[in-house]
Amino acid sequence: MPGPGKRSDEPPASPPPGARAAAMWRRYLHFWGPRAEADVDEELAFHVAMRTRDQVARGLGEAEARDAVLRRLGDLDGVRAACIAG
């Protein structure tokens, strides 16, 4: 029987976007320790570099491509903090 305020035909609540990835990072950080902060930084830098390279290949200048990638990826400081917060 569903809990108070729940209907039996309601689907279960979905976790917030990124919750699964954040949980995986927390497990990783717990296991690997302080090196993980550098790993997160390297991983984010890798994604920025690869996407920037793709944009340059499509004809944007290096600075314009990097700016476009950073806008598209959003709050990288927030992502970094969420990954490390575990």
Summary of the structure (lengths in Angstrom):
residues: 86
radius of gyration: 18.5
end to end distance: 33.5
largest distance: 59.3
contacts: 180
relative contact order: 0.14
helix: 67%
strand: 0%
